[in-house]
């Protein structure tokens, strides 16, 4: 625990698992009070049918000496997000950090030509991966304006101007970056920073399950996918985001799309195992792809 963000109120939309859970934990470790939201609760799981819940995220925060609150919220529902904002307003009066990490679209993404992609699935990706972010930012903006030097962090996948292999997925992830750029432009004079942040090859719970390994045995999956050797835990990018939120000069990054590997180099961040993976350099060296 440290006090870099002590007294600040953070909302992590999509804190149930993966990067969102790690961001919530790392923000709490830095002293922030973290409101953890998502659709998966112990009594009401989401359609993803994953075992993780927002209550578990809160329990981890509390076990680590942090403070927070777990509230179920479907961020595609304006009514539910308005109710969430009202709760934050009544309890805290303001919001200092908003992290938009809602996704829930992996099982809806098909890596096929766009006209062969299930159209219903494709449009649902917009609802979950983009509209949810816009609804949350729109509704929480008045709370962010009540704080001095607040920040919005939009989580995306990739920062380079390159096609991501599936049309609907690609448009959603690019649109998240574009929305961050637009909000940054409009909020600049109010001193509110807005950035888009992407992790590298993320070793999330779902990815570990995909390879049939655990965090302790993750290297066993390198034989199945050599690129996994440069993977990162969710805490790597989460620590980078905490460093960014703690930076008194963070407005210089407003409007930019940033990657975990670049932020880690700048702030001197290491992963939980002491490594500093740089998937950007790895992709350029081994795949000939410039990820930015």
BATORPA-200524 format. One record per residue: residue in one letter; x negated, z, y of N, C-alpha, C in turn. Coordinates in steps of 0.05 Angstrom, whole numbers, padded with zeros to 5 digits. Layout:
BEGIN
[node "A", [X, Z, Y], [X, Z, Y], [X, Z, Y]]
...
This chain:
BEGIN
[node "X", [-00017, 00000, -00024], [00000, 00000, 00000], [-00017, 00000, 00025]]
[node "X", [-00009, -00015, 00045], [-00022, -00014, 00071], [00000, -00015, 00093]]
[node "X", [-00008, -00014, 00118], [00012, -00011, 00139], [00013, -00036, 00157]]
[node "X", [00002, -00058, 00148], [00002, -00082, 00166], [00029, -00089, 00176]]
[node "X", [00050, -00086, 00160], [00077, -00095, 00167], [00096, -00071, 00169]]
[node "X", [00085, -00047, 00172], [00102, -00023, 00173], [00122, -00025, 00196]]
[node "X", [00147, -00019, 00189], [00168, -00019, 00209], [00182, -00046, 00211]]
[node "X", [00173, -00066, 00197], [00185, -00092, 00199], [00206, -00095, 00176]]
[node "X", [00227, -00110, 00182], [00248, -00115, 00163], [00245, -00144, 00153]]
[node "X", [00244, -00147, 00127], [00240, -00174, 00115], [00264, -00180, 00097]]
[node "X", [00273, -00205, 00098], [00292, -00215, 00079], [00279, -00236, 00062]]
[node "X", [00279, -00232, 00036], [00268, -00252, 00017], [00292, -00263, 00002]]
[node "X", [00301, -00287, 00010], [00324, -00300, -00003], [00313, -00314, -00028]]
[node "X", [00322, -00305, -00051], [00311, -00316, -00076], [00289, -00298, -00087]]
[node "X", [00293, -00272, -00087], [00272, -00253, -00095], [00274, -00244, -00124]]
[node "X", [00290, -00259, -00140], [00295, -00250, -00167], [00271, -00253, -00185]]
[node "X", [00256, -00274, -00182], [00234, -00279, -00201], [00213, -00297, -00187]]
[node "X", [00192, -00303, -00201], [00172, -00323, -00192], [00160, -00315, -00166]]
[node "X", [00157, -00335, -00149], [00144, -00331, -00123], [00160, -00313, -00105]]
[node "X", [00186, -00315, -00105], [00203, -00298, -00089], [00199, -00268, -00095]]
[node "X", [00198, -00262, -00121], [00194, -00234, -00129], [00167, -00225, -00119]]
[node "X", [00146, -00241, -00123], [00119, -00233, -00115], [00117, -00230, -00084]]
[node "X", [00131, -00247, -00069], [00131, -00244, -00040], [00144, -00218, -00032]]
[node "X", [00166, -00212, -00045], [00180, -00186, -00038], [00161, -00163, -00044]]
[node "X", [00148, -00163, -00066], [00130, -00141, -00074], [00107, -00139, -00054]]
[node "X", [00095, -00161, -00048], [00071, -00161, -00030], [00079, -00153, -00001]]
[node "X", [00102, -00162, 00008], [00111, -00153, 00035], [00116, -00123, 00035]]
[node "X", [00127, -00112, 00014], [00132, -00084, 00012], [00106, -00068, 00011]]
[node "X", [00086, -00079, -00004], [00060, -00067, -00005], [00047, -00066, 00022]]
[node "X", [00054, -00085, 00039], [00043, -00085, 00066], [00059, -00068, 00086]]
[node "X", [00079, -00054, 00075], [00094, -00035, 00092], [00121, -00044, 00101]]
[node "X", [00129, -00069, 00096], [00155, -00078, 00105], [00177, -00067, 00088]]
[node "X", [00201, -00064, 00100], [00225, -00057, 00085], [00237, -00084, 00076]]
[node "X", [00240, -00089, 00050], [00247, -00115, 00040], [00275, -00116, 00029]]
[node "X", [00292, -00133, 00040], [00318, -00139, 00029], [00315, -00161, 00009]]
[node "X", [00320, -00155, -00016], [00317, -00174, -00038], [00344, -00186, -00046]]
[node "X", [00346, -00212, -00044], [00372, -00224, -00051], [00368, -00246, -00072]]
[node "X", [00390, -00252, -00086], [00390, -00272, -00107], [00417, -00271, -00122]]
[node "X", [00420, -00288, -00141], [00446, -00289, -00156], [00445, -00274, -00182]]
[node "X", [00421, -00267, -00192], [00418, -00254, -00218], [00417, -00224, -00216]]
[node "X", [00438, -00211, -00226], [00439, -00182, -00227], [00442, -00173, -00256]]
[node "X", [00439, -00147, -00260], [00442, -00137, -00288], [00470, -00141, -00299]]
[node "X", [00490, -00141, -00281], [00517, -00144, -00290], [00528, -00172, -00287]]
[node "X", [00514, -00189, -00272], [00524, -00216, -00266], [00500, -00236, -00265]]
[node "X", [00492, -00246, -00288], [00469, -00265, -00288], [00478, -00292, -00276]]
[node "X", [00459, -00307, -00266], [00464, -00333, -00256], [00465, -00354, -00278]]
[node "X", [00471, -00378, -00272], [00473, -00399, -00292], [00445, -00406, -00304]]
[node "X", [00424, -00396, -00292], [00397, -00401, -00302], [00392, -00387, -00329]]
[node "X", [00408, -00365, -00333], [00406, -00350, -00358], [00378, -00339, -00363]]
[node "X", [00365, -00331, -00341], [00338, -00318, -00343], [00342, -00288, -00344]]
[node "X", [00323, -00273, -00355], [00327, -00244, -00357], [00321, -00229, -00332]]
[node "X", [00307, -00241, -00312], [00299, -00226, -00288], [00323, -00221, -00270]]
[node "X", [00323, -00198, -00256], [00345, -00192, -00238], [00333, -00181, -00211]]
[node "X", [00350, -00181, -00191], [00340, -00171, -00165], [00336, -00140, -00166]]
[node "X", [00352, -00127, -00184], [00348, -00098, -00187], [00320, -00092, -00198]]
[node "X", [00311, -00109, -00217], [00284, -00105, -00228], [00263, -00109, -00206]]
[node "X", [00268, -00129, -00188], [00249, -00133, -00166], [00247, -00108, -00149]]
[node "X", [00270, -00096, -00142], [00270, -00072, -00126], [00257, -00049, -00140]]
[node "X", [00261, -00047, -00166], [00248, -00025, -00182], [00218, -00028, -00181]]
[node "X", [00208, -00052, -00183], [00179, -00057, -00181], [00169, -00049, -00154]]
[node "X", [00183, -00056, -00133], [00175, -00048, -00106], [00174, -00018, -00103]]
[node "X", [00194, -00004, -00113], [00195, 00025, -00111], [00173, 00038, -00128]]
[node "X", [00168, 00028, -00151], [00147, 00039, -00168], [00119, 00036, -00155]]
[node "X", [00116, 00016, -00137], [00091, 00011, -00124], [00090, 00026, -00096]]
[node "X", [00110, 00043, -00091], [00110, 00058, -00067], [00123, 00045, -00043]]
[node "X", [00136, 00022, -00048], [00149, 00008, -00026], [00178, 00015, -00023]]
[node "X", [00191, 00002, -00003], [00219, 00008, 00003], [00234, -00018, 00007]]
[node "X", [00258, -00018, -00003], [00274, -00042, -00001], [00303, -00038, -00009]]
[node "X", [00317, -00060, -00012], [00345, -00060, -00019], [00351, -00086, -00034]]
[node "X", [00366, -00084, -00056], [00374, -00107, -00072], [00403, -00113, -00067]]
[node "X", [00409, -00137, -00058], [00437, -00146, -00053], [00442, -00173, -00066]]
[node "X", [00463, -00175, -00082], [00470, -00201, -00093], [00480, -00219, -00071]]
[node "X", [00470, -00243, -00070], [00480, -00263, -00051], [00475, -00291, -00061]]
[node "X", [00496, -00307, -00061], [00493, -00335, -00066], [00489, -00349, -00040]]
[node "X", [00465, -00358, -00035], [00458, -00369, -00008], [00469, -00397, -00003]]
[node "X", [00484, -00408, -00022], [00498, -00433, -00017], [00526, -00427, -00006]]
[node "X", [00533, -00401, -00005], [00559, -00393, 00005], [00556, -00382, 00034]]
[node "X", [00568, -00395, 00053], [00566, -00386, 00081], [00578, -00358, 00083]]
[node "X", [00601, -00353, 00070], [00614, -00327, 00071], [00596, -00305, 00061]]
[node "X", [00582, -00310, 00039], [00565, -00289, 00028], [00540, -00284, 00045]]
[node "X", [00529, -00305, 00057], [00506, -00302, 00074], [00514, -00288, 00100]]
[node "X", [00538, -00294, 00110], [00548, -00280, 00134], [00551, -00250, 00128]]
[node "X", [00561, -00244, 00105], [00564, -00216, 00097], [00537, -00202, 00095]]
[node "X", [00517, -00217, 00084], [00490, -00206, 00083], [00479, -00201, 00110]]
[node "X", [00482, -00220, 00128], [00472, -00217, 00156], [00485, -00194, 00170]]
[node "X", [00511, -00190, 00165], [00526, -00167, 00177], [00514, -00141, 00167]]
[node "X", [00507, -00140, 00141], [00496, -00115, 00130], [00469, -00109, 00143]]
[node "X", [00452, -00130, 00146], [00426, -00126, 00158], [00429, -00117, 00187]]
[node "X", [00448, -00130, 00201], [00454, -00122, 00229], [00462, -00093, 00231]]
[node "X", [00480, -00085, 00215], [00491, -00057, 00217], [00470, -00037, 00209]]
[node "X", [00453, -00043, 00190], [00433, -00024, 00180], [00408, -00023, 00196]]
[node "X", [00399, -00047, 00206], [00373, -00049, 00218], [00373, -00060, 00247]]
[node "X", [00393, -00075, 00253], [00396, -00086, 00281], [00379, -00110, 00286]]
[node "X", [00361, -00117, 00268], [00344, -00141, 00273], [00332, -00150, 00246]]
[node "X", [00318, -00173, 00247], [00303, -00183, 00224], [00277, -00194, 00234]]
[node "X", [00255, -00185, 00222], [00229, -00194, 00230], [00217, -00217, 00214]]
[node "X", [00224, -00217, 00188], [00213, -00238, 00170], [00235, -00249, 00153]]
[node "X", [00238, -00275, 00153], [00257, -00288, 00135], [00241, -00307, 00117]]
[node "X", [00243, -00303, 00091], [00231, -00321, 00072], [00253, -00335, 00056]]
[node "X", [00255, -00362, 00059], [00274, -00378, 00045], [00261, -00389, 00020]]
[node "X", [00266, -00376, -00003], [00254, -00384, -00028], [00275, -00392, -00049]]
[node "X", [00300, -00395, -00041], [00321, -00403, -00059], [00316, -00430, -00071]]
[node "X", [00319, -00433, -00097], [00315, -00459, -00111], [00335, -00461, -00134]]
[node "X", [00328, -00453, -00158], [00346, -00454, -00180], [00353, -00482, -00189]]
[node "X", [00334, -00501, -00186], [00340, -00529, -00192], [00323, -00541, -00213]]
[node "X", [00306, -00526, -00226], [00288, -00538, -00246], [00304, -00552, -00269]]
[node "X", [00325, -00539, -00278], [00340, -00550, -00300], [00358, -00574, -00292]]
[node "X", [00360, -00578, -00265], [00376, -00600, -00255], [00359, -00625, -00248]]
[node "X", [00333, -00621, -00248], [00315, -00643, -00240], [00308, -00660, -00265]]
[node "X", [00312, -00686, -00262], [00306, -00705, -00283], [00284, -00725, -00273]]
[node "X", [00263, -00728, -00289], [00241, -00744, -00281], [00245, -00773, -00291]]
[node "X", [00266, -00785, -00280], [00274, -00813, -00288], [00280, -00828, -00262]]
[node "X", [00282, -00855, -00264], [00290, -00870, -00240], [00316, -00859, -00228]]
[node "X", [00318, -00861, -00201], [00340, -00848, -00187], [00368, -00856, -00197]]
[node "X", [00370, -00882, -00205], [00397, -00891, -00214], [00403, -00883, -00243]]
[node "X", [00383, -00871, -00256], [00388, -00860, -00283], [00391, -00829, -00282]]
[node "X", [00385, -00818, -00259], [00388, -00789, -00255], [00417, -00781, -00254]]
[node "X", [00425, -00760, -00267], [00452, -00750, -00265], [00458, -00744, -00235]]
[node "X", [00477, -00759, -00224], [00482, -00758, -00196], [00492, -00730, -00187]]
[node "X", [00509, -00718, -00204], [00519, -00692, -00198], [00496, -00671, -00196]]
[node "X", [00478, -00674, -00215], [00454, -00656, -00215], [00438, -00661, -00189]]
[node "X", [00434, -00686, -00182], [00418, -00692, -00159], [00430, -00681, -00133]]
[node "X", [00456, -00684, -00130], [00468, -00673, -00106], [00469, -00643, -00106]]
[node "X", [00470, -00631, -00130], [00469, -00602, -00131], [00442, -00591, -00122]]
[node "X", [00421, -00607, -00127], [00394, -00599, -00117], [00394, -00596, -00087]]
[node "X", [00409, -00613, -00073], [00411, -00611, -00044], [00425, -00585, -00036]]
[node "X", [00446, -00578, -00051], [00461, -00554, -00045], [00444, -00529, -00049]]
[node "X", [00430, -00529, -00071], [00414, -00505, -00078], [00388, -00503, -00063]]
[node "X", [00374, -00525, -00062], [00346, -00525, -00051], [00343, -00530, -00022]]
[node "X", [00364, -00541, -00009], [00363, -00547, 00020], [00385, -00534, 00036]]
[node "X", [00410, -00539, 00027], [00433, -00528, 00043], [00431, -00497, 00044]]
[node "X", [00423, -00485, 00022], [00420, -00455, 00021], [00401, -00446, 00042]]
[node "X", [00379, -00460, 00046], [00359, -00453, 00066], [00371, -00456, 00094]]
[node "X", [00385, -00478, 00099], [00396, -00483, 00125], [00418, -00462, 00132]]
[node "X", [00435, -00456, 00112], [00455, -00436, 00117], [00443, -00409, 00124]]
[node "X", [00422, -00401, 00109], [00410, -00375, 00114], [00395, -00374, 00140]]
[node "X", [00380, -00395, 00147], [00366, -00395, 00173], [00386, -00395, 00196]]
[node "X", [00406, -00411, 00194], [00427, -00413, 00215], [00440, -00386, 00220]]
[node "X", [00447, -00373, 00198], [00462, -00348, 00200], [00444, -00324, 00209]]
[node "X", [00419, -00325, 00201], [00401, -00303, 00208], [00385, -00307, 00234]]
[node "X", [00387, -00330, 00246], [00373, -00335, 00271], [00378, -00315, 00293]]
[node "X", [00403, -00307, 00297], [00409, -00286, 00318], [00394, -00260, 00312]]
[node "X", [00391, -00253, 00287], [00377, -00228, 00280], [00347, -00231, 00285]]
[node "X", [00336, -00255, 00280], [00308, -00260, 00285], [00302, -00260, 00314]]
[node "X", [00321, -00269, 00330], [00317, -00269, 00359], [00315, -00241, 00371]]
[node "X", [00325, -00221, 00357], [00324, -00194, 00367], [00298, -00180, 00361]]
[node "X", [00280, -00194, 00347], [00254, -00183, 00340], [00233, -00197, 00357]]
[node "X", [00212, -00183, 00364], [00190, -00195, 00379], [00170, -00206, 00359]]
[node "X", [00166, -00232, 00360], [00146, -00245, 00343], [00155, -00248, 00314]]
[node "X", [00180, -00255, 00309], [00190, -00258, 00282], [00180, -00285, 00270]]
[node "X", [00184, -00288, 00244], [00175, -00312, 00230], [00194, -00320, 00208]]
[node "X", [00197, -00346, 00204], [00212, -00358, 00182], [00192, -00373, 00164]]
[node "X", [00192, -00367, 00138], [00175, -00380, 00119], [00193, -00396, 00100]]
[node "X", [00190, -00422, 00100], [00205, -00440, 00083], [00188, -00447, 00059]]
[node "X", [00196, -00440, 00035], [00181, -00446, 00011], [00188, -00474, 00001]]
[node "X", [00167, -00490, -00004], [00171, -00517, -00013], [00152, -00523, -00036]]
[node "X", [00150, -00548, -00044], [00131, -00555, -00065], [00115, -00579, -00056]]
[node "X", [00090, -00575, -00049], [00073, -00596, -00039], [00074, -00598, -00009]]
[node "X", [00052, -00607, 00003], [00051, -00609, 00032], [00043, -00638, 00040]]
[node "X", [00033, -00654, 00022], [00024, -00681, 00029], [00047, -00700, 00029]]
[node "X", [00043, -00722, 00044], [00063, -00744, 00045], [00061, -00761, 00021]]
[node "X", [00069, -00751, -00002], [00067, -00766, -00027], [00093, -00762, -00043]]
[node "X", [00099, -00782, -00059], [00124, -00780, -00075], [00121, -00760, -00098]]
[node "X", [00141, -00744, -00102], [00139, -00722, -00122], [00151, -00730, -00149]]
[node "X", [00157, -00755, -00153], [00164, -00764, -00180], [00193, -00765, -00188]]
[node "X", [00210, -00752, -00172], [00239, -00753, -00177], [00253, -00754, -00150]]
[node "X", [00270, -00774, -00145], [00280, -00778, -00118], [00293, -00754, -00106]]
[node "X", [00312, -00742, -00119], [00328, -00720, -00108], [00309, -00696, -00102]]
[node "X", [00292, -00690, -00122], [00273, -00668, -00118], [00255, -00674, -00095]]
[node "X", [00245, -00698, -00093], [00227, -00706, -00072], [00239, -00703, -00044]]
[node "X", [00264, -00713, -00041], [00277, -00712, -00016], [00283, -00683, -00007]]
[node "X", [00291, -00666, -00026], [00296, -00638, -00020], [00271, -00624, -00010]]
[node "X", [00249, -00628, -00024], [00224, -00614, -00017], [00213, -00624, 00009]]
[node "X", [00215, -00650, 00014], [00207, -00661, 00040], [00225, -00651, 00062]]
[node "X", [00251, -00649, 00057], [00270, -00640, 00077], [00265, -00611, 00085]]
[node "X", [00257, -00595, 00066], [00251, -00567, 00073], [00228, -00565, 00093]]
[node "X", [00208, -00582, 00089], [00186, -00583, 00108], [00195, -00593, 00135]]
[node "X", [00212, -00614, 00135], [00222, -00625, 00160], [00239, -00605, 00175]]
[node "X", [00255, -00590, 00160], [00272, -00570, 00173], [00255, -00548, 00186]]
[node "X", [00233, -00541, 00173], [00215, -00521, 00184], [00202, -00532, 00210]]
[node "X", [00195, -00557, 00210], [00184, -00569, 00234], [00204, -00570, 00257]]
[node "X", [00229, -00577, 00251], [00249, -00577, 00271], [00256, -00550, 00283]]
[node "X", [00258, -00530, 00265], [00263, -00503, 00275], [00240, -00493, 00291]]
[node "X", [00216, -00499, 00283], [00192, -00490, 00298], [00193, -00502, 00326]]
[node "X", [00200, -00527, 00329], [00201, -00539, 00355], [00222, -00525, 00373]]
[node "X", [00245, -00520, 00361], [00267, -00508, 00377], [00263, -00478, 00383]]
[node "X", [00247, -00464, 00366], [00244, -00435, 00370], [00217, -00429, 00383]]
[node "X", [00201, -00449, 00389], [00174, -00444, 00399], [00174, -00427, 00424]]
[node "X", [00191, -00434, 00443], [00191, -00420, 00469], [00200, -00391, 00466]]
[node "X", [00213, -00384, 00443], [00222, -00357, 00439], [00201, -00341, 00423]]
[node "X", [00179, -00354, 00416], [00158, -00340, 00402], [00163, -00334, 00373]]
[node "X", [00182, -00350, 00361], [00188, -00347, 00333], [00174, -00369, 00317]]
[node "X", [00156, -00361, 00299], [00141, -00380, 00283], [00157, -00389, 00259]]
[node "X", [00154, -00415, 00252], [00167, -00426, 00228], [00147, -00443, 00214]]
[node "X", [00143, -00437, 00188], [00124, -00452, 00172], [00136, -00459, 00145]]
[node "X", [00126, -00480, 00133], [00132, -00487, 00105], [00108, -00480, 00089]]
[node "X", [00111, -00467, 00066], [00089, -00459, 00050], [00093, -00468, 00021]]
[node "X", [00073, -00479, 00009], [00074, -00488, -00019], [00053, -00473, -00036]]
[node "X", [00061, -00464, -00060], [00041, -00454, -00079], [00027, -00478, -00092]]
[node "X", [00007, -00472, -00108], [-00006, -00492, -00125], [00009, -00493, -00152]]
[node "X", [-00006, -00495, -00173], [00005, -00495, -00200], [00013, -00466, -00206]]
[node "X", [00038, -00460, -00204], [00048, -00433, -00205], [00052, -00422, -00233]]
[node "X", [00040, -00399, -00239], [00044, -00386, -00265], [00067, -00367, -00264]]
[node "X", [00091, -00379, -00261], [00115, -00362, -00259], [00123, -00353, -00287]]
[node "X", [00143, -00336, -00288], [00153, -00327, -00314], [00163, -00350, -00331]]
[node "X", [00178, -00368, -00318], [00188, -00391, -00332], [00166, -00410, -00342]]
[node "X", [00145, -00413, -00327], [00123, -00430, -00335], [00108, -00417, -00359]]
[node "X", [00104, -00391, -00357], [00091, -00377, -00380], [00108, -00380, -00405]]
[node "X", [00134, -00377, -00402], [00152, -00381, -00425], [00151, -00409, -00436]]
[node "X", [00149, -00428, -00418], [00147, -00456, -00426], [00123, -00461, -00444]]
[node "X", [00101, -00449, -00438], [00077, -00452, -00454], [00075, -00432, -00477]]
[node "X", [00093, -00413, -00478], [00093, -00393, -00499], [00070, -00373, -00497]]
[node "X", [00063, -00367, -00472], [00041, -00348, -00467], [00050, -00326, -00448]]
[node "X", [00033, -00306, -00444], [00039, -00285, -00425], [00018, -00286, -00403]]
[node "X", [00020, -00269, -00383], [00000, -00269, -00362], [-00027, -00260, -00373]]
[node "X", [-00027, -00244, -00394], [-00052, -00236, -00407], [-00065, -00257, -00424]]
[node "X", [-00048, -00275, -00434], [-00059, -00296, -00452], [-00056, -00324, -00441]]
[node "X", [-00052, -00327, -00415], [-00046, -00353, -00403], [-00066, -00375, -00408]]
[node "X", [-00091, -00367, -00412], [-00112, -00387, -00416], [-00109, -00402, -00442]]
[node "X", [-00093, -00391, -00461], [-00088, -00405, -00486], [-00072, -00430, -00481]]
[node "X", [-00059, -00433, -00458], [-00043, -00456, -00453], [-00059, -00479, -00441]]
[node "X", [-00084, -00475, -00435], [-00101, -00496, -00423], [-00105, -00519, -00443]]
[node "X", [-00105, -00513, -00468], [-00108, -00535, -00488], [-00084, -00554, -00486]]
[node "X", [-00060, -00543, -00481], [-00036, -00559, -00479], [-00035, -00574, -00453]]
[node "X", [-00045, -00562, -00432], [-00046, -00575, -00405], [-00072, -00566, -00391]]
[node "X", [-00092, -00583, -00391], [-00118, -00576, -00378], [-00115, -00567, -00349]]
[node "X", [-00095, -00578, -00335], [-00092, -00572, -00307], [-00084, -00542, -00303]]
[node "X", [-00074, -00530, -00324], [-00066, -00502, -00322], [-00089, -00484, -00316]]
[node "X", [-00113, -00494, -00321], [-00138, -00478, -00315], [-00140, -00471, -00286]]
[node "X", [-00127, -00486, -00268], [-00129, -00481, -00240], [-00103, -00469, -00229]]
[node "X", [-00087, -00458, -00248], [-00061, -00446, -00240], [-00066, -00419, -00225]]
[node "X", [-00045, -00410, -00213], [-00046, -00385, -00197], [-00021, -00368, -00203]]
[node "X", [-00024, -00342, -00201], [-00001, -00325, -00204], [00015, -00326, -00179]]
[node "X", [00041, -00319, -00180], [00057, -00319, -00156], [00046, -00301, -00134]]
[node "X", [00030, -00281, -00142], [00020, -00262, -00122], [-00002, -00275, -00104]]
[node "X", [-00014, -00296, -00113], [-00035, -00309, -00097], [-00022, -00321, -00072]]
[node "X", [-00002, -00337, -00075], [00012, -00349, -00052], [00026, -00327, -00036]]
[node "X", [00037, -00307, -00050], [00051, -00285, -00036], [00032, -00270, -00017]]
[node "X", [00007, -00265, -00027], [-00012, -00251, -00010], [-00020, -00268, 00014]]
[node "X", [-00021, -00294, 00010], [-00026, -00312, 00033], [-00004, -00310, 00054]]
[node "X", [00021, -00309, 00045], [00043, -00307, 00063], [00043, -00281, 00078]]
[node "X", [00036, -00259, 00065], [00033, -00233, 00079], [00011, -00235, 00100]]
[node "X", [-00011, -00247, 00093], [-00033, -00250, 00113], [-00023, -00266, 00137]]
[node "X", [-00007, -00287, 00132], [00003, -00303, 00154], [00023, -00287, 00171]]
[node "X", [00040, -00272, 00158], [00060, -00256, 00173], [00046, -00234, 00189]]
[node "X", [00023, -00226, 00180], [00008, -00204, 00194], [-00011, -00215, 00216]]
[node "X", [-00013, -00241, 00217], [-00032, -00253, 00236], [-00020, -00254, 00264]]
[node "X", [-00033, -00240, 00283], [-00024, -00240, 00310], [-00023, -00267, 00323]]
[node "X", [-00039, -00285, 00312], [-00041, -00313, 00323], [-00026, -00333, 00305]]
[node "X", [-00005, -00324, 00291], [00009, -00341, 00272], [00024, -00364, 00286]]
[node "X", [00030, -00362, 00312], [00043, -00384, 00325], [00027, -00410, 00325]]
[node "X", [00001, -00408, 00321], [-00015, -00432, 00320], [-00009, -00449, 00295]]
[node "X", [00004, -00436, 00275], [00011, -00450, 00251], [00040, -00460, 00251]]
[node "X", [00055, -00452, 00271], [00084, -00458, 00271], [00088, -00488, 00271]]
[node "X", [00106, -00497, 00253], [00112, -00525, 00251], [00096, -00539, 00230]]
[node "X", [00078, -00525, 00217], [00060, -00537, 00198], [00068, -00532, 00169]]
[node "X", [00061, -00550, 00151], [00064, -00546, 00123], [00037, -00536, 00112]]
[node "X", [00037, -00513, 00099], [00012, -00500, 00090], [00013, -00495, 00060]]
[node "X", [-00010, -00497, 00048], [-00012, -00492, 00019], [-00027, -00466, 00013]]
[node "X", [-00022, -00455, -00009], [-00035, -00429, -00016], [-00065, -00432, -00016]]
[node "X", [-00075, -00455, -00026], [-00104, -00457, -00028], [-00118, -00458, 00000]]
[node "X", [-00105, -00470, 00019], [-00116, -00471, 00046], [-00114, -00444, 00060]]
[node "X", [-00091, -00431, 00057], [-00088, -00405, 00069], [-00107, -00385, 00056]]
[node "X", [-00111, -00386, 00030], [-00129, -00368, 00016], [-00157, -00371, 00026]]
[node "X", [-00166, -00396, 00031], [-00193, -00401, 00041], [-00196, -00389, 00069]]
[node "X", [-00175, -00393, 00085], [-00176, -00384, 00113], [-00176, -00353, 00115]]
[node "X", [-00159, -00340, 00099], [-00156, -00312, 00101], [-00173, -00296, 00081]]
[node "X", [-00187, -00310, 00064], [-00203, -00296, 00044], [-00187, -00282, 00022]]
[node "X", [-00165, -00294, 00014], [-00147, -00283, -00006], [-00156, -00289, -00034]]
[node "X", [-00154, -00270, -00052], [-00160, -00275, -00080], [-00135, -00268, -00097]]
[node "X", [-00133, -00280, -00120], [-00111, -00274, -00138], [-00115, -00247, -00151]]
[node "X", [-00095, -00238, -00167], [-00096, -00212, -00179], [-00119, -00209, -00199]]
[node "X", [-00129, -00232, -00209], [-00152, -00231, -00227], [-00179, -00236, -00213]]
[node "X", [-00178, -00236, -00187], [-00203, -00240, -00171], [-00211, -00269, -00167]]
[node "X", [-00195, -00288, -00178], [-00201, -00316, -00174], [-00190, -00326, -00148]]
[node "X", [-00200, -00349, -00139], [-00189, -00362, -00115], [-00184, -00392, -00122]]
[node "X", [-00163, -00397, -00138], [-00157, -00424, -00146], [-00151, -00442, -00122]]
[node "X", [-00161, -00467, -00124], [-00157, -00487, -00102], [-00146, -00512, -00115]]
[node "X", [-00120, -00513, -00119], [-00108, -00536, -00133], [-00111, -00562, -00117]]
[node "X", [-00114, -00560, -00091], [-00119, -00584, -00074], [-00145, -00597, -00082]]
[node "X", [-00166, -00582, -00083], [-00192, -00593, -00090], [-00192, -00603, -00119]]
[node "X", [-00179, -00587, -00136], [-00177, -00595, -00165], [-00163, -00621, -00168]]
[node "X", [-00141, -00625, -00155], [-00125, -00650, -00158], [-00141, -00674, -00147]]
[node "X", [-00156, -00670, -00126], [-00171, -00692, -00115], [-00194, -00699, -00133]]
[node "X", [-00207, -00679, -00145], [-00230, -00683, -00162], [-00223, -00694, -00189]]
[node "X", [-00201, -00684, -00201], [-00195, -00691, -00229], [-00172, -00711, -00231]]
[node "X", [-00155, -00713, -00211], [-00133, -00731, -00212], [-00134, -00754, -00192]]
[node "X", [-00152, -00751, -00173], [-00154, -00771, -00152], [-00130, -00770, -00133]]
[node "X", [-00117, -00747, -00131], [-00094, -00744, -00114], [-00100, -00725, -00091]]
[node "X", [-00094, -00734, -00067], [-00098, -00717, -00043], [-00073, -00702, -00037]]
[node "X", [-00074, -00676, -00043], [-00051, -00659, -00039], [-00050, -00646, -00011]]
[node "X", [-00070, -00651, 00005], [-00071, -00640, 00031], [-00086, -00614, 00033]]
